[in-house]
Each structure stands twice: as C-alpha cells, then as structure tokens.
C-alpha cells in the first residue's frame, strides 16, 4: 500500500520545478526578432533541394518577419501628448 506522503510527492510539484517556473523569460526586442527571421530566411534559401523545407514554410517565416516589422513601426510611432494628459475644463 502506498503511503499518503508518497501520493503527495507523486502529485505535487517538487521544489526544483517551482524554481524553474519562477524564472522569467528574457525580453526579446523587435530588432532581435527581425534579425533572427532574416537569418532563418537566409538559411532556408541556401539549402539544397533535398532539404525538407517547403516553399510554404519560407513564405510563413517571411510573413512572421513582416508582422515583426509592423509591430516595430507601431511601437516606434510618436504618440500625441493629449493621449497622456487629461484636459480638465
């Protein structure tokens, strides 16, 4: 017969798992993502025909790069001061 402690140990996460979950993911900037997409695109374009990357895969990575560029330009857009200040009359 299994004891209660053994059941709890099997079901509950141990302390090492809790420590791993608490580590925040590093922040990746738009520029870093765009550079990485460019490297992946270059890599896929340089591969031989026997490489299993399909043309559709290359188009998908290019689409992701385009979305990252779009987000970069949106984040770099200059805001209007009125959007930050409430005007009281």
Steps between C-alpha positions, in 0.01 A plus 500: 500500500629848410522752780339844490843665482592299190173594331553869578859481378384348169220752447644828629792671323826490687703807596728481192202523265368804686836676464508435126149639451586824682781595260368772266561468129750747356353794309570494129482828312338544161844555344633172642197313368531659156872414484423141596230471232748633241752234602240222477386623158859511376563152638191356331586664168855357507393138548514239227188365335517183711442707814146445624412869537211578272445826317191546721721490809721774359194712423375448857830616652497804271145573617615481864786740421255740337281490812803571722589798278143625528512475879836678501361794305188516717709508817727770356212727406502833678208540734283803546538690826120521533484122536707524819346806659135537600382849421288643783267783408 
